[in-house]
Amino acid sequence: MWRSALLITLCLLACHSAAASGSGAPAPAKSRTNVRGHVFLTTQTYCGGARPSEDRPLSKREPEPGRKLLVRRGSQNSESEVVAQIKSDASGAFALSLRPGTYCFVEEAKREVSHSGPPAENVDAACMDNWRRTCDAVLEVPETGEASVAVELYKGCQGQCSEGPFPP
Protein backbone atom coordinates (compact mmCIF):
# COMPACT_ATOMS: atom_id res chain seq x y z
CA MET A 1 0.00 0.00 0.00
CA TRP A 2 2.79 2.42 0.85
CA ARG A 3 4.29 1.65 -2.60
CA SER A 4 1.04 2.66 -4.28
CA ALA A 5 0.93 5.88 -2.24
CA LEU A 6 4.56 6.63 -3.17
CA LEU A 7 3.90 5.95 -6.85
CA ILE A 8 0.84 8.21 -6.86
CA THR A 9 2.78 10.95 -5.06
CA LEU A 10 5.63 10.75 -7.58
CA CYS A 11 3.18 10.89 -10.49
CA LEU A 12 1.43 13.92 -9.01
CA LEU A 13 4.76 15.69 -8.46
CA ALA A 14 5.87 14.97 -12.04
CA CYS A 15 2.57 16.25 -13.44
CA HIS A 16 2.72 19.40 -11.28
CA SER A 17 6.33 20.04 -12.29
CA ALA A 18 5.49 19.75 -16.02
CA ALA A 19 2.53 22.12 -15.68
CA ALA A 20 4.58 24.67 -13.73
CA SER A 21 7.36 24.70 -16.33
CA GLY A 22 4.93 25.94 -18.98
CA SER A 23 5.07 22.75 -21.01
CA GLY A 24 2.66 23.15 -23.92
CA ALA A 25 2.05 26.84 -23.20
CA PRO A 26 2.87 29.33 -25.98
CA ALA A 27 6.08 31.31 -25.56
CA PRO A 28 5.55 34.96 -24.69
CA ALA A 29 5.74 37.31 -27.70
CA LYS A 30 8.83 39.50 -27.95
CA SER A 31 8.17 43.04 -26.86
CA ARG A 32 8.07 45.90 -29.30
CA THR A 33 9.98 49.15 -29.01
CA ASN A 34 8.69 52.56 -30.01
CA VAL A 35 10.88 54.15 -32.68
CA ARG A 36 10.75 57.81 -33.59
CA GLY A 37 12.63 59.32 -36.48
CA HIS A 38 13.11 62.11 -38.96
CA VAL A 39 13.89 62.12 -42.66
CA PHE A 40 16.32 64.79 -43.89
CA LEU A 41 17.23 65.67 -47.46
CA THR A 42 20.56 67.31 -48.23
CA THR A 43 20.41 68.99 -51.62
CA GLN A 44 23.53 70.13 -53.44
CA THR A 45 22.97 73.77 -54.40
CA TYR A 46 26.26 74.47 -56.17
CA CYS A 47 26.41 72.58 -59.45
CA GLY A 48 29.21 74.30 -61.33
CA GLY A 49 29.88 77.68 -62.83
CA ALA A 50 31.19 80.58 -60.79
CA ARG A 51 31.66 79.57 -57.18
CA PRO A 52 29.14 81.31 -54.92
CA SER A 53 30.28 83.73 -52.26
CA GLU A 54 31.23 82.39 -48.82
CA ASP A 55 27.87 83.45 -47.34
CA ARG A 56 25.98 81.10 -49.71
CA PRO A 57 26.02 77.42 -48.74
CA LEU A 58 27.02 74.72 -51.24
CA SER A 59 24.20 72.51 -49.99
CA LYS A 60 21.15 72.69 -47.76
CA ARG A 61 19.76 70.13 -45.30
CA GLU A 62 16.04 70.22 -44.58
CA PRO A 63 13.36 67.93 -43.14
CA GLU A 64 11.74 65.90 -45.91
CA PRO A 65 7.92 65.73 -45.64
CA GLY A 66 5.88 62.99 -47.31
CA ARG A 67 8.86 60.68 -47.98
CA LYS A 68 8.05 56.96 -48.17
CA LEU A 69 10.50 54.61 -46.45
CA LEU A 70 10.83 50.85 -46.26
CA VAL A 71 12.15 49.00 -43.21
CA ARG A 72 13.89 45.64 -43.57
CA ARG A 73 15.75 43.46 -41.05
CA GLY A 74 19.54 43.61 -41.16
CA SER A 75 22.24 46.18 -41.82
CA GLN A 76 22.15 46.03 -45.62
CA ASN A 77 19.29 46.52 -48.05
CA SER A 78 18.42 43.15 -49.55
CA GLU A 79 15.51 41.30 -51.11
CA SER A 80 14.34 40.34 -47.61
CA GLU A 81 10.79 40.99 -46.48
CA VAL A 82 9.72 44.58 -45.87
CA VAL A 83 8.67 44.62 -42.20
CA ALA A 84 7.25 48.15 -42.27
CA GLN A 85 6.40 50.92 -44.72
CA ILE A 86 6.19 54.43 -43.34
CA LYS A 87 5.71 57.96 -44.60
CA SER A 88 7.14 61.07 -42.98
CA ASP A 89 4.70 63.75 -41.85
CA ALA A 90 4.74 67.45 -42.75
CA SER A 91 7.78 68.04 -40.53
CA GLY A 92 9.71 64.99 -41.80
CA ALA A 93 8.93 62.97 -38.65
CA PHE A 94 7.65 59.40 -38.36
CA ALA A 95 6.95 56.84 -35.65
CA LEU A 96 6.58 53.07 -35.61
CA SER A 97 6.95 50.06 -33.34
CA LEU A 98 9.56 47.34 -34.00
CA ARG A 99 10.75 44.16 -32.30
CA PRO A 100 14.32 44.24 -30.94
CA GLY A 101 16.99 43.74 -33.61
CA THR A 102 18.86 45.50 -36.42
CA TYR A 103 16.90 47.34 -39.11
CA CYS A 104 17.71 48.95 -42.44
CA PHE A 105 15.76 52.07 -43.47
CA VAL A 106 15.70 52.87 -47.20
CA GLU A 107 13.83 55.24 -49.45
CA GLU A 108 11.10 53.82 -51.71
CA ALA A 109 13.40 54.12 -54.76
CA LYS A 110 15.50 51.25 -53.32
CA ARG A 111 12.58 48.77 -53.08
CA GLU A 112 13.97 46.68 -55.95
CA VAL A 113 17.52 45.86 -54.92
CA SER A 114 18.41 44.01 -58.12
CA HIS A 115 18.15 46.03 -61.29
CA SER A 116 17.14 44.30 -64.49
CA GLY A 117 18.02 45.55 -67.92
CA PRO A 118 20.84 47.76 -69.13
CA PRO A 119 21.94 50.69 -66.97
CA ALA A 120 20.77 54.16 -67.86
CA GLU A 121 23.03 56.20 -70.12
CA ASN A 122 25.94 57.90 -68.33
CA VAL A 123 25.32 55.98 -65.09
CA ASP A 124 27.93 53.83 -63.36
CA ALA A 125 26.19 50.43 -62.94
CA ALA A 126 28.45 49.26 -60.08
CA CYS A 127 27.83 52.52 -58.23
CA MET A 128 24.05 52.10 -58.65
CA ASP A 129 24.21 48.51 -57.37
CA ASN A 130 26.13 49.70 -54.30
CA TRP A 131 23.65 52.58 -53.77
CA ARG A 132 20.64 50.22 -53.91
CA ARG A 133 22.20 47.87 -51.33
CA THR A 134 23.21 50.62 -48.91
CA CYS A 135 20.81 51.53 -46.10
CA ASP A 136 19.93 55.20 -45.67
CA ALA A 137 19.99 54.51 -41.93
CA VAL A 138 20.68 51.47 -39.75
CA LEU A 139 19.09 51.20 -36.32
CA GLU A 140 19.73 48.72 -33.52
CA VAL A 141 16.39 48.49 -31.70
CA PRO A 142 16.83 47.68 -27.98
CA GLU A 143 14.62 45.31 -26.01
CA THR A 144 13.49 48.05 -23.66
CA GLY A 145 13.09 51.80 -23.82
CA GLU A 146 12.73 53.82 -27.00
CA ALA A 147 14.89 54.35 -30.08
CA SER A 148 15.41 57.21 -32.49
CA VAL A 149 16.85 57.39 -35.98
CA ALA A 150 17.73 60.07 -38.53
CA VAL A 151 17.36 58.98 -42.15
CA GLU A 152 19.72 61.04 -44.31
CA LEU A 153 18.95 61.30 -48.04
CA TYR A 154 21.08 63.13 -50.61
CA LYS A 155 20.21 64.80 -53.90
CA GLY A 156 23.11 65.89 -56.09
CA CYS A 157 23.04 67.94 -59.25
CA GLN A 158 23.25 64.94 -61.60
CA GLY A 159 21.34 62.21 -59.78
CA GLN A 160 22.73 58.96 -58.44
CA CYS A 161 26.03 57.70 -59.86
CA SER A 162 26.06 59.96 -62.93
CA GLU A 163 29.23 60.02 -65.01
CA GLY A 164 28.32 63.14 -67.00
CA PRO A 165 28.11 64.92 -69.28
CA PHE A 166 27.59 67.76 -66.88
CA PRO A 167 25.41 70.77 -67.69
CA PRO A 168 27.11 73.98 -68.80
Secondary structure as the mmCIF struct_conf table of DSSP 4:
data_model
#
loop_
_struct_conf.conf_type_id
_struct_conf.id
_struct_conf.beg_label_comp_id
_struct_conf.beg_label_asym_id
_struct_conf.beg_label_seq_id
_struct_conf.end_label_comp_id
_struct_conf.end_label_asym_id
_struct_conf.end_label_seq_id
HELX_RH_AL_P HELX_RH_AL_P1 TRP A 2 ALA A 20
TURN_TY1_P TURN_TY1_P1 SER A 21 GLY A 24
BEND BEND1 ALA A 25 ALA A 25
HELX_LH_PP_P HELX_LH_PP_P1 PRO A 26 SER A 31
STRN STRN1 THR A 33 GLN A 44
BEND BEND2 GLY A 48 ALA A 50
HELX_LH_PP_P HELX_LH_PP_P2 ARG A 51 SER A 53
TURN_TY1_P TURN_TY1_P2 GLU A 54 ASP A 55
BEND BEND3 ARG A 56 ARG A 56
BEND BEND4 LEU A 58 LEU A 58
STRN STRN2 SER A 59 PRO A 63
TURN_TY1_P TURN_TY1_P3 PRO A 65 GLY A 66
STRN STRN3 LYS A 68 ARG A 73
BEND BEND5 GLY A 74 GLN A 76
BEND BEND6 GLU A 79 SER A 80
HELX_LH_PP_P HELX_LH_PP_P3 GLU A 81 GLU A 81
STRN STRN4 VAL A 82 LYS A 87
TURN_TY1_P TURN_TY1_P4 ALA A 90 SER A 91
BEND BEND7 GLY A 92 GLY A 92
STRN STRN5 ALA A 93 LEU A 98
BEND BEND8 PRO A 100 PRO A 100
STRN STRN6 GLY A 101 GLU A 107
HELX_RH_3T_P HELX_RH_3T_P1 GLU A 108 LYS A 110
BEND BEND9 ARG A 111 ARG A 111
BEND BEND10 SER A 114 SER A 114
BEND BEND11 GLY A 117 GLY A 117
HELX_LH_PP_P HELX_LH_PP_P4 PRO A 118 ALA A 120
TURN_TY1_P TURN_TY1_P5 GLU A 121 ASN A 122
STRN STRN7 VAL A 123 VAL A 123
HELX_RH_AL_P HELX_RH_AL_P2 ALA A 125 ARG A 133
BEND BEND12 THR A 134 THR A 134
BEND BEND13 ASP A 136 ASP A 136
STRN STRN8 ALA A 137 VAL A 141
BEND BEND14 GLU A 143 GLY A 145
STRN STRN9 GLU A 146 LYS A 155
BEND BEND15 CYS A 157 GLN A 158
TURN_TY1_P TURN_TY1_P6 GLN A 160 CYS A 161
STRN STRN10 SER A 162 SER A 162
HELX_LH_PP_P HELX_LH_PP_P5 PRO A 165 PRO A 167
#
